[in-house]
Amino acid sequence: MFRGIRALHTSAASLAEKKVSLSFRKEAKGFVKRSKGPGNHKNFINVSSTTLLKKSESHLPDLKPQNLTKNVVTNFPNDSVKALHHLGSFRKGQFNEAFSRPVSLVRDATIRLEKILQKALTTDSTNTRIAIIGESGVGKTTTLAQFQSMAKSHKAIVFAINNADNFVDGSSDFGPSALDTVEYRQPMVTRKLIKKFFKANKDELNIPLTEDIKFATVKSFGERKGKQQDLAFKAKENTLFDVLNHAVHYRGDLSHCLHFTFSQLSASNVPVFLTVDNFTAFTQNPITAYRDTKNNRIYFDRFEIPSLILRYIRGDDKFNKGGVLISSSGKHKSNDTLSVALGDKSYEPYAKFGDFDRKLAATLQNLEKFEVPSLNKEEVGSLLQYYLDQGIIHNEKTDEINFESFRDNKFFYSSGNPRELLKSCTLNYY
């Protein structure tokens, strides 16, 4: 039987030709996810803090120096609440979404702060250097926001740093500074601060310049080289508003603009307040997460903005009118640096560096202690009555309760802590 033999080919093997793709768009098959609203790309905390949960307008007096009455719940006024939002004075987790506008209670601490503000409006900043302290959740950030709001009511300028952790936690870029006064800069943090400062203080920045400043032209990648024309702002002809209005759109380094801004604020007669929240980030982490070229961790005052803050606390630089306020945070590990500086603890010569920073404590000795106490029964009662009127409290049978007994129970459960009180009123029990 004859069998055929398969022929062998010696030509080179080649792949199959690629299929030509069609130029028109193919229809998506299956389930297509659609956008369902403003919270679509946010987690729960961000959604609850910013969208769709606010109550109807409540009729409350505004928090203004002429309206301060003890144990009265007030609204932050419209003319300052926008500025405080830009400055980051209202935080997530404060349950501000439960109200049409952020509210606060006028306390003894508020009235004491108003007296400090009145003095600061007519004296230089070396006479008003305040450290706001207190236990976690007692309302230090809210107290600082009250001060900022009252300062804005007096047409003062507020430069607010709402989280000092940003300078030490290694979360931002950094590099060598071109200035002689500091070693390192944090360009993105500086840019964000200048932008927030400009948005919050636009109406008060018509301050004539006392010296010139230039911004070098920054060319985009791939742009043809040519003669660079620097943009100059002239003394007496331009204002600080003109400079910052250009700076927020400028693509280059803004370190020189930051220091120029502070020099102009120091030279003006407009009241200026420098406020720093979570300042204890510097006492807990004086050695930052950033490292130099020798892989050594960097001390925080070698960065431009922390160095600037310390200069105003020490009094090396000052505002002609205004002050400096810092606030501690309960989230940071407590150590002896701030306590020794404020006179609450005695100096321990053999303390470890992690427990006591002698260099920083020497600077902070210039601060005056301002302690925020826990709520008393009358203050708890004022808040509870407002929460009941607004329908904030939904986990109690409010139509059957005796108010005094209800107030005493809430005071006992919260120990007079405002954060714990609000949690007990707004969160469901499981």
C-alpha positions, 0 to 999 in steps of 0.5 A, a space after each residue: 500500500 502506497 503511503 504519501 510522505 509529507 514534504 518538509 519546508 525550509 522557509 522561515 516561519 512567520 507570525 499571523 498578520 495582526 487583525 486590523 482594528 476598527 476605528 469606530 468606538 465599540 459599545 461597552 457590554 454588560 454593567 456600566 457604573 454611573 455617577 450617582 452624585 457628589 459623594 461618588 468618589 468620597 469615603 464616608 467621612 468625606 461625604 458626611 463632612 461635606 454633602 447633603 446632611 445639613 439641617 435647616 437654617 437656625 436663628 442664632 446670634 452671630 459670634 461677634 465681640 459685641 454679642 458675647 453672652 455667656 452660655 449662649 450658642 452662636 453661629 459663626 458669622 457669614 462674613 468670616 465663615 467663608 474665610 475660616 473654611 479657606 483657612 481650614 479652621 473647621 475639621 472633619 469629625 466636629 459634626 458641623 454637617 449637622 448644622 446649617 452653619 458651624 455653631 459654637 458656645 460662648 464660654 468663659 474662655 471665649 470672653 477671655 480670648 476677646 479681651 486678649 484680642 482687644 489688647 492685641 489690636 493695639 499692641 505689637 505681637 510680642 505682647 500677645 503670644 498664647 499657647 492654648 492647651 487642654 485635654 483631648 476633645 475639650 475644644 481647643 481647635 474650636 476656641 482657636 476658630 472663635 478667635 480667628 472669627 472675632 479677629 476677622 470681624 475686626 478686619 484683621 489679617 489671619 495667617 493660619 496653619 491648621 496642621 503642623 504635622 504636615 511639616 514633620 511627617 515626611 508627606 511633602 516634597 522638600 529640597 535645599 532653600 535658595 535663602 540664606 536664613 534656612 536650609 530647606 524648603 517645602 515648595 508644595 506646602 508653601 504654595 498651599 499656604 499662600 493660596 489659602 492665605 490669599 483667599 481668606 484675606 483678600 479684602 484686607 491685603 490692599 497694603 502698599 508695598 515698602 520694597 520691590 519684588 520680582 518674579 522670574 519668568 518660568 518657561 514650560 517644558 519644551 518651550 523655546 528659549 528666549 530673553 526672560 522678562 521678569 515681572 516686577 512689583 514696585 514699592 508704593 505703586 503696587 499692593 500686597 494683594 497684587 503680589 499674591 494675586 500673581 503668586 497663586 498662579 506663579 509656577 516657580 518657587 514661592 519661598 521668596 514670596 512667603 518671606 516677602 509677605 511676612 516682611 510686608 505684614 510686619 511693616 504694616 499697621 494692619 493687625 496680623 495674627 499668626 495661628 498654628 493648630 496641632 503645634 505639639 507635632 513639633 514637640 513630639 517629632 522635633 526630629 522629622 521624617 525627612 533625611 539629608 544627603 547623609 541619611 540623617 534625620 532633619 531637625 524641624 527648625 531647619 525648614 523655612 515655615 517652622 523656622 518662621 513660626 519660631 522667629 515670631 514666637 521668640 520675638 526675633 520678628 514681630 507684627 506692629 499690631 497682632 499676635 501669635 497663637 498656638 494650640 496643642 493637640 490631644 492626638 500627640 504623645 505628651 512630653 515635658 517640652 511644652 509643660 516645662 516651658 509653660 511652668 507646669 512641670 519642673 526642669 529635669 536635667 537628665 531627661 532624654 531628648 524624646 521626653 524633653 527638647 531643651 532648645 525648643 522649650 527655651 523658645 516656648 518660654 515666651 508663651 502665655 498659657 491659656 487653658 480651655 477647661 471642660 464644660 460645666 453643667 450650665 454649659 452642657 445644659 445650654 448645648 443640650 437645649 439647642 440640640 433638642 430644639 434642632 432635632 439633633 438628638 435622635 437616640 433618646 425619647 425626648 418627649 418623655 425625659 426630664 431635662 435636668 435628669 437628662 442633662 445630669 446624665 449627659 454631663 456624667 457620661 461625657 465628663 464635660 468633654 464637648 466632643 464626647 457630649 456631641 458624640 453621645 447625642 448624634 451617634 446611634 447606640 449599637 
